[in-house]
Amino acid sequence: MSLPAPNLDDRRFQDLVDDAKRLVQRRCPEWTDHNVSDPGVTLIETFAFMTDQLLYRLNRVPDRMYVKFLELIGVRLLPPHPAAAPVTFWLSAPAAVPMNVLVGTSVATVRTESEESVVFTTVDTLPIIPCSLAAVRTRAVDDEGSTDRTEQIAFGTAFPAFGAVPQGGDALYLGLSDPVPRCAVRVEFRGEVEGIGVDPRDPPLVWEAWHGEGWTTCETSGDSTGGLNRPGSITVHVPPAHAASVLDGVRAGWVRARLRTPEPDEPFYSAPPIVHGLSACTVGGTIDAVHAEVIRDEVIGASEGVPGQIFTLARGPILGGAGAPVLATSSEDGWVEWTEVDHFAASGSLDRHFIVEPATGTIRLGPAVREPDGSLRQHGAIPPNGSVLRMVRYTIGGGVRGNVATGAIRTLKSSIPFVAGVENRHRARNGVDGETLAQAKDRAPILLRSRSRAVTAEDYEAITKERAPELARVKCVTAGDDGVDAGSVRVLVVPAAKPVGGRLQLGDLVPNADTLGRIAERLEEVRLIGTRVLVEPPTYRGVTVVARLVARPRVSTSRIQAEALNALYDLLDPLRGGPDGTGWPFGRAVHSGEVFAALQGVRGVDVVEDVRLFGANPVTGERGPETTRLELPTHSLVFSYGHQVRVEER
């Protein structure tokens, strides 16, 4: 129930006209013609119309006043969030000396006639370290230790990569001359390499690197060995924590190729590959980059030596999640850096604190507050009169535009010696546009009610969205619902993702560890004592639709098939699907009738002959039985997997 709003002036157009005519009769009795044809009455009606417009605006709260009310309760527009992607820098030749790709290096997508390039900036310095093969060892799972193969490699003597009868757990160890964290290492297999019985397109091999406390899985690319079945090379992307260690008395930066336990009916090695030669070299490196442009050393003004000063940046809005802005002021001893804070409540008169309003791109310095005894208390230091204020660093950009596809980043914005190219081997994720005023209006009542304390499910959802604006959907499951224990809550989070070709990948719907960590840290601060909070993605139930359509005469069947598939993926989209276009509702069953309606609405379809629904495992692709109503577990989401549409001509 909404609160009753006061009506500041309830007069309307006709009331104003009648009041004016009564005043005319009192002040000017000789004016007797009050009909609408009289020119004087026309003037009265004109002024009454204008006054009615003023009264209408008086009884409404303008957006500017609403914004001021939001500021009074501490609501700020959430800034854009940048997309992020790991970017690999490829060298023109194997590294011979150490080199660095500096922080702030800009890369971009290819510019087209219709779209500008999307610029990404590296968030850290990437050291590219040269390496060579220093040691080689093999170990069968049944052996107590490993066998040294270094001399055999040096003299070109062949040896088996694994045990005489390969088993899951056998490994080929490569000792690199130096640890190469974040680097791409190309391993060359020379000579006759014959591994028998394995599927060369999907070998049961796992490449791993030692990180100081254990082995971690490495990504690979460009495998031309077919699972050690033929001479060739494979590029191993070493993780950031790679470290040197001692293996059987040999110190090196170790990586290994380990046989994993085969799945049932999976082809496996019946004989070990025979290795005649091996070598390794560094051919590149990978570092994270964000859709952001870094602005450096911008002078924003000079201090007037008074409290509460406000400065506006030349560009904005300022990004969230792309590094904190840095402010410095000039002094006799040089530049002095200031610290960004959320508020000035705990700031003293000597604390060099400032506040950033990301949405508007403004910088605020500490105000002076009058105490009850009449004295003034300064919250935050005041730069001396005449001192120059300079933004050392801040970032702009962000938004959903940065969620580019795999391989889209291919351009270096500046030349780097010995770097031949750049590539993103994974799609960019988590780019979100800035919050609009309408969205802030919807969020403000919840935040005002929660007072930064998580009590109700709505409180958890609102605070989670505020902490991680890159999320598309948040659902809080309370105790007693869907198996949640008493005194616990589950916060289900779905990251924003940009479909490529209208198709979402399951991996795009899983939040990264950084997002989960930030949310958990924030909810830990605001939860009630004794409440246990679990932050995780929801479960996804795959669905496959098999449909048969009949096209109208002289209509392209290929176009209908493509549009029908798009309609299915749009309807069953966890982010933008569902009956209202805001995402498929949590736990809502999929009915064949809804699918019929979506397909019948495709332009050029005469009739939908048949629709069949199948549950599907979105990881393995295993299909379930046919049904007309696919039930979803409570608080789970639907995920489209491999729809099939057949279009027939009448």
Secondary structure in CASP SS format (residue, H / E / C, confidence):
PFRMAT SS
TARGET T0000
AUTHOR 0000-0000-0000
METHOD secondary structure of the structure
MODEL  1
M C 1.00
S C 1.00
L C 1.00
P C 1.00
A C 1.00
P C 1.00
N C 1.00
L C 1.00
D C 1.00
D C 1.00
R C 1.00
R C 1.00
F H 1.00
Q H 1.00
D H 1.00
L H 1.00
V H 1.00
D H 1.00
D H 1.00
A H 1.00
K H 1.00
R H 1.00
L H 1.00
V H 1.00
Q H 1.00
R H 1.00
R H 1.00
C C 1.00
P C 1.00
E C 1.00
W C 1.00
T C 1.00
D C 1.00
H C 1.00
N C 1.00
V C 1.00
S C 1.00
D C 1.00
P H 1.00
G H 1.00
V H 1.00
T H 1.00
L H 1.00
I H 1.00
E H 1.00
T H 1.00
F H 1.00
A H 1.00
F H 1.00
M H 1.00
T H 1.00
D H 1.00
Q H 1.00
L H 1.00
L H 1.00
Y H 1.00
R H 1.00
L H 1.00
N C 1.00
R C 1.00
V C 1.00
P C 1.00
D H 1.00
R H 1.00
M H 1.00
Y H 1.00
V H 1.00
K H 1.00
F H 1.00
L H 1.00
E H 1.00
L H 1.00
I C 1.00
G C 1.00
V C 1.00
R C 1.00
L C 1.00
L C 1.00
P C 1.00
P C 1.00
H E 1.00
P C 1.00
A C 1.00
A E 1.00
A E 1.00
P E 1.00
V E 1.00
T E 1.00
F E 1.00
W E 1.00
L E 1.00
S C 1.00
A C 1.00
P C 1.00
A C 1.00
A C 1.00
V C 1.00
P C 1.00
M E 1.00
N E 1.00
V E 1.00
L C 1.00
V C 1.00
G C 1.00
T C 1.00
S E 1.00
V E 1.00
A E 1.00
T E 1.00
V C 1.00
R C 1.00
T C 1.00
E C 1.00
S C 1.00
E C 1.00
E C 1.00
S C 1.00
V C 1.00
V E 1.00
F E 1.00
T E 1.00
T E 1.00
V C 1.00
D C 1.00
T C 1.00
L E 1.00
P E 1.00
I E 1.00
I C 1.00
P C 1.00
C C 1.00
S C 1.00
L E 1.00
A E 1.00
A E 1.00
V E 1.00
R E 1.00
T E 1.00
R E 1.00
A C 1.00
V C 1.00
D C 1.00
D C 1.00
E C 1.00
G C 1.00
S C 1.00
T E 1.00
D E 1.00
R C 1.00
T H 1.00
E H 1.00
Q H 1.00
I H 1.00
A H 1.00
F H 1.00
G C 1.00
T C 1.00
A C 1.00
F E 1.00
P E 1.00
A C 1.00
F C 1.00
G C 1.00
A C 1.00
V C 1.00
P C 1.00
Q C 1.00
G C 1.00
G C 1.00
D C 1.00
A E 1.00
L E 1.00
Y E 1.00
L E 1.00
G E 1.00
L E 1.00
S C 1.00
D C 1.00
P C 1.00
V C 1.00
P C 1.00
R C 1.00
C E 1.00
A E 1.00
V E 1.00
R E 1.00
V E 1.00
E E 1.00
F E 1.00
R E 1.00
G C 1.00
E C 1.00
V C 1.00
E C 1.00
G C 1.00
I E 1.00
G C 1.00
V C 1.00
D C 1.00
P C 1.00
R C 1.00
D C 1.00
P C 1.00
P C 1.00
L E 1.00
V E 1.00
W E 1.00
E E 1.00
A E 1.00
W E 1.00
H C 1.00
G C 1.00
E C 1.00
G C 1.00
W E 1.00
T E 1.00
T E 1.00
C C 1.00
E E 1.00
T E 1.00
S E 1.00
G C 1.00
D C 1.00
S C 1.00
T C 1.00
G C 1.00
G C 1.00
L C 1.00
N C 1.00
R C 1.00
P C 1.00
G E 1.00
S E 1.00
I E 1.00
T E 1.00
V E 1.00
H E 1.00
V C 1.00
P C 1.00
P C 1.00
A C 1.00
H C 1.00
A C 1.00
A C 1.00
S E 1.00
V E 1.00
L E 1.00
D C 1.00
G C 1.00
V E 1.00
R E 1.00
A E 1.00
G E 1.00
W E 1.00
V E 1.00
R E 1.00
A E 1.00
R E 1.00
L E 1.00
R C 1.00
T C 1.00
P C 1.00
E C 1.00
P C 1.00
D C 1.00
E C 1.00
P C 1.00
F C 1.00
Y C 1.00
S C 1.00
A E 1.00
P C 1.00
P C 1.00
I E 1.00
V E 1.00
H C 1.00
G E 1.00
L E 1.00
S E 1.00
A E 1.00
C E 1.00
T E 1.00
V E 1.00
G E 1.00
G E 1.00
T E 1.00
I E 1.00
D E 1.00
A E 1.00
V E 1.00
H C 1.00
A E 1.00
E E 1.00
V E 1.00
I E 1.00
R E 1.00
D E 1.00
E E 1.00
V E 1.00
I E 1.00
G E 1.00
A E 1.00
S C 1.00
E C 1.00
G C 1.00
V C 1.00
P C 1.00
G C 1.00
Q C 1.00
I E 1.00
F E 1.00
T E 1.00
L C 1.00
A C 1.00
R C 1.00
G C 1.00
P C 1.00
I E 1.00
L C 1.00
G C 1.00
G C 1.00
A C 1.00
G C 1.00
A C 1.00
P C 1.00
V E 1.00
L E 1.00
A E 1.00
T E 1.00
S E 1.00
S E 1.00
E C 1.00
D C 1.00
G E 1.00
W E 1.00
V E 1.00
E E 1.00
W E 1.00
T E 1.00
E E 1.00
V C 1.00
D C 1.00
H C 1.00
F C 1.00
A C 1.00
A C 1.00
S C 1.00
G C 1.00
S C 1.00
L C 1.00
D C 1.00
R C 1.00
H E 1.00
F E 1.00
I E 1.00
V E 1.00
E E 1.00
P C 1.00
A C 1.00
T C 1.00
G C 1.00
T E 1.00
I E 1.00
R E 1.00
L E 1.00
G C 1.00
P C 1.00
A E 1.00
V E 1.00
R E 1.00
E C 1.00
P C 1.00
D C 1.00
G C 1.00
S C 1.00
L E 1.00
R E 1.00
Q E 1.00
H C 1.00
G C 1.00
A C 1.00
I C 1.00
P C 1.00
P C 1.00
N C 1.00
G C 1.00
S C 1.00
V E 1.00
L E 1.00
R E 1.00
M E 1.00
V E 1.00
R E 1.00
Y E 1.00
T E 1.00
I E 1.00
G E 1.00
G C 1.00
G C 1.00
V H 1.00
R H 1.00
G H 1.00
N C 1.00
V C 1.00
A C 1.00
T C 1.00
G C 1.00
A C 1.00
I E 1.00
R E 1.00
T E 1.00
L E 1.00
K C 1.00
S C 1.00
S C 1.00
I C 1.00
P C 1.00
F C 1.00
V E 1.00
A E 1.00
G E 1.00
V E 1.00
E E 1.00
N E 1.00
R C 1.00
H C 1.00
R C 1.00
A C 1.00
R E 1.00
N C 1.00
G C 1.00
V E 1.00
D C 1.00
G C 1.00
E C 1.00
T C 1.00
L H 1.00
A H 1.00
Q H 1.00
A H 1.00
K H 1.00
D H 1.00
R H 1.00
A H 1.00
P H 1.00
I H 1.00
L H 1.00
L H 1.00
R H 1.00
S H 1.00
R C 1.00
S C 1.00
R C 1.00
A E 1.00
V C 1.00
T C 1.00
A H 1.00
E H 1.00
D H 1.00
Y H 1.00
E H 1.00
A H 1.00
I H 1.00
T H 1.00
K H 1.00
E H 1.00
R H 1.00
A C 1.00
P C 1.00
E C 1.00
L E 1.00
A E 1.00
R E 1.00
V E 1.00
K E 1.00
C E 1.00
V E 1.00
T C 1.00
A C 1.00
G C 1.00
D C 1.00
D C 1.00
G C 1.00
V C 1.00
D C 1.00
A C 1.00
G C 1.00
S E 1.00
V E 1.00
R E 1.00
V E 1.00
L E 1.00
V E 1.00
V E 1.00
P E 1.00
A C 1.00
A C 1.00
K C 1.00
P C 1.00
V E 1.00
G C 1.00
G C 1.00
R E 1.00
L C 1.00
Q C 1.00
L H 1.00
G H 1.00
D H 1.00
L H 1.00
V C 1.00
P C 1.00
N C 1.00
A H 1.00
D H 1.00
T H 1.00
L H 1.00
G H 1.00
R H 1.00
I H 1.00
A H 1.00
E H 1.00
R H 1.00
L H 1.00
E H 1.00
E H 1.00
V H 1.00
R E 1.00
L C 1.00
I C 1.00
G C 1.00
T C 1.00
R E 1.00
V E 1.00
L E 1.00
V E 1.00
E E 1.00
P C 1.00
P C 1.00
T C 1.00
Y E 1.00
R E 1.00
G E 1.00
V E 1.00
T E 1.00
V E 1.00
V E 1.00
A E 1.00
R E 1.00
L E 1.00
V E 1.00
A E 1.00
R C 1.00
P C 1.00
R C 1.00
V C 1.00
S C 1.00
T H 1.00
S H 1.00
R H 1.00
I H 1.00
Q H 1.00
A H 1.00
E H 1.00
A H 1.00
L H 1.00
N H 1.00
A H 1.00
L H 1.00
Y H 1.00
D H 1.00
L H 1.00
L C 1.00
D C 1.00
P C 1.00
L C 1.00
R C 1.00
G C 1.00
G C 1.00
P C 1.00
D C 1.00
G C 1.00
T C 1.00
G C 1.00
W C 1.00
P C 1.00
F C 1.00
G C 1.00
R C 1.00
A C 1.00
V E 1.00
H E 1.00
S H 1.00
G H 1.00
E H 1.00
V H 1.00
F H 1.00
A H 1.00
A H 1.00
L H 1.00
Q H 1.00
G C 1.00
V C 1.00
R C 1.00
G C 1.00
V E 1.00
D E 1.00
V E 1.00
V E 1.00
E E 1.00
D E 1.00
V E 1.00
R E 1.00
L E 1.00
F E 1.00
G E 1.00
A E 1.00
N C 1.00
P C 1.00
V C 1.00
T C 1.00
G C 1.00
E C 1.00
R E 1.00
G E 1.00
P E 1.00
E E 1.00
T E 1.00
T C 1.00
R E 1.00
L E 1.00
E C 1.00
L C 1.00
P C 1.00
T C 1.00
H C 1.00
S C 1.00
L E 1.00
V E 1.00
F E 1.00
S E 1.00
Y C 1.00
G C 1.00
H C 1.00
Q E 1.00
V E 1.00
R E 1.00
V E 1.00
E E 1.00
E E 1.00
R C 1.00
END
